[in-house]
Amino acid sequence: MWKNKSEYDLIVTIVEKGNAEDVIEFSKKGGAEGGTILTGRGAGIHDTTKILGILIEPEKEVVLTLIEKAKTEQVLEEIHKGMELDKPGHGIAFVVDVPKVVGITHET
């Protein structure tokens, strides 16, 4: 029924619109099976600009990758390297512990 609370992590990656598919590809290269892409809007200090006096807030894409803890480091490293997240404006990724999971019906 419930999966063990220590089996999964959620890698959350936030990138500029149009880059989410690349995140998915790098995730797969690291051992993930895929991910979920959501759209959002940036609200950080570097995420706004003005054009002709009109405030422009860039759109973002958020990739959610549920991953077995044993694969987390490898997948995160592939995303980090592939998306060049150490460069300003290229995005951010972080890991959230997932205490419970239901609905996973396939074996990996």
QUIBELQUI-V939865 format. One record per helix or strand of 2 or more residues. SS is the DSSP state (2 for helix, 1 for strand). FROM is the first residue (numbers start at 0). TO is the last residue. If there is no record, write none. Layout:
{{SS FROM TO} {SS FROM TO}}
This chain:
{{1 7 15} {2 19 29} {1 35 40} {1 47 50} {1 53 56} {1 58 67} {2 68 82} {1 91 97}}
